[in-house]
């Protein structure tokens, strides 16, 4: 029984270390990406009812969100490249 438990713990440890794709850094970046995507959808929906003066502000916000999304994607790609050289 003790041998089985030790083997089981060793297997679980190896599996936990081998699946590094779900590190906290990647999880956090994915969470940020989803948040920015939701923000982008909300801004796109705002375009349906804003006035012409407000539309300029929404376009500016959309551009900022787009830049943030591109930056997050670049970070995810860099993280992936560092994990898989």
Secondary structure as a PSIPRED ss2 file (coil, helix, strand):
# PSIPRED VFORMAT (PSIPRED V4.0)

   1 X C   1.000  0.000  0.000
   2 X H   0.000  1.000  0.000
   3 X H   0.000  1.000  0.000
   4 X H   0.000  1.000  0.000
   5 X H   0.000  1.000  0.000
   6 X H   0.000  1.000  0.000
   7 X H   0.000  1.000  0.000
   8 X H   0.000  1.000  0.000
   9 X H   0.000  1.000  0.000
  10 X H   0.000  1.000  0.000
  11 X H   0.000  1.000  0.000
  12 X H   0.000  1.000  0.000
  13 X H   0.000  1.000  0.000
  14 X H   0.000  1.000  0.000
  15 X H   0.000  1.000  0.000
  16 X H   0.000  1.000  0.000
  17 X H   0.000  1.000  0.000
  18 X H   0.000  1.000  0.000
  19 X C   1.000  0.000  0.000
  20 X H   0.000  1.000  0.000
  21 X H   0.000  1.000  0.000
  22 X H   0.000  1.000  0.000
  23 X C   1.000  0.000  0.000
  24 X H   0.000  1.000  0.000
  25 X H   0.000  1.000  0.000
  26 X H   0.000  1.000  0.000
  27 X H   0.000  1.000  0.000
  28 X H   0.000  1.000  0.000
  29 X H   0.000  1.000  0.000
  30 X H   0.000  1.000  0.000
  31 X H   0.000  1.000  0.000
  32 X H   0.000  1.000  0.000
  33 X H   0.000  1.000  0.000
  34 X H   0.000  1.000  0.000
  35 X H   0.000  1.000  0.000
  36 X H   0.000  1.000  0.000
  37 X H   0.000  1.000  0.000
  38 X H   0.000  1.000  0.000
  39 X H   0.000  1.000  0.000
  40 X H   0.000  1.000  0.000
  41 X H   0.000  1.000  0.000
  42 X H   0.000  1.000  0.000
  43 X H   0.000  1.000  0.000
  44 X H   0.000  1.000  0.000
  45 X H   0.000  1.000  0.000
  46 X H   0.000  1.000  0.000
  47 X C   1.000  0.000  0.000
  48 X C   1.000  0.000  0.000
  49 X C   1.000  0.000  0.000
  50 X C   1.000  0.000  0.000
  51 X C   1.000  0.000  0.000
  52 X H   0.000  1.000  0.000
  53 X H   0.000  1.000  0.000
  54 X H   0.000  1.000  0.000
  55 X H   0.000  1.000  0.000
  56 X H   0.000  1.000  0.000
  57 X H   0.000  1.000  0.000
  58 X H   0.000  1.000  0.000
  59 X H   0.000  1.000  0.000
  60 X H   0.000  1.000  0.000
  61 X H   0.000  1.000  0.000
  62 X H   0.000  1.000  0.000
  63 X H   0.000  1.000  0.000
  64 X H   0.000  1.000  0.000
  65 X H   0.000  1.000  0.000
  66 X H   0.000  1.000  0.000
  67 X H   0.000  1.000  0.000
  68 X H   0.000  1.000  0.000
  69 X H   0.000  1.000  0.000
  70 X H   0.000  1.000  0.000
  71 X H   0.000  1.000  0.000
  72 X H   0.000  1.000  0.000
  73 X H   0.000  1.000  0.000
  74 X H   0.000  1.000  0.000
  75 X H   0.000  1.000  0.000
  76 X H   0.000  1.000  0.000
  77 X H   0.000  1.000  0.000
  78 X H   0.000  1.000  0.000
  79 X H   0.000  1.000  0.000
  80 X H   0.000  1.000  0.000
  81 X H   0.000  1.000  0.000
  82 X H   0.000  1.000  0.000
  83 X H   0.000  1.000  0.000
  84 X C   1.000  0.000  0.000
  85 X C   1.000  0.000  0.000
